[in-house]
């Protein structure tokens, strides 16, 4: 469990005094000293150099101070996340969204589901494109199935449809004038795609383009900054056709050939009962 002597250590380090730390902690100076002594004994290293003028950090103490602050913040985050579990009722569904995981299909199903399950509630929040801040109590995320990112390991994908690959192009590009883009239209362009192995459909489309001599460039991830750079440099991007509105000065244009990607819902492995019922409801409508 978390050792609260770490909080005392941080106060002593920041104030440079056992007595000042004791005053701020509402305990006696001897209690502060005892906590630090015990902590140093536990870690088997000296954290402070003591003198009549106060205390200063040793090299080990400086390192431990940096790590302690990170640890305190991490513990605080864990407590906050654990609280959400206790507040997450069995009848609630928490839905995570961002630019690439926008709610496109969920509202086609939710009204009918909620009509037969009046106790179920739906709420949503936004997470970053990296997915590093996805809440642990998230029930559902909607989107296209790729083999990455890693957060998907905590979810089970349920397909509800197929979406076609298309090209995101700048409004200023000659490609924006087309209703359908062919391979010939791409001859003088470099096409951007997600790195190989992430999407079977993207890999297949890129193999076909390369055989025709069309330049293809890969990116590790799709992100807003990547798309902005491509639009500024007239570089079409292979994306699912449902990803409209990603850039204010762009449009999604269909490709002449069809390459299909699975689309659906990522259901958390620790999802609420309501979320599981919702997925079963969707499958019953297929």
Secondary structure by P-SEA (a helix, b strand, c coil): cccaaaaaaaaaaaaccaaaaaaaacccaaaaaaaaaaaaaaaccccccccccbbbbcaaaaaaaaaaaaaaaaaaaaaaaaaaaaaccccbbbbbbccccccccccccaaaaaaacccbbbbbbcccccccccccccccccccccccccccccbbbbbcbbbbbbbbbcccccccccccccccccccbbbbbccccccaaaaaaaaaaaaabbbbbbbccccaaaaaaaaaacbbbbcccccccccccbbbbbccbbbbbbbbbbccccccaaaaaaaaaaaaac
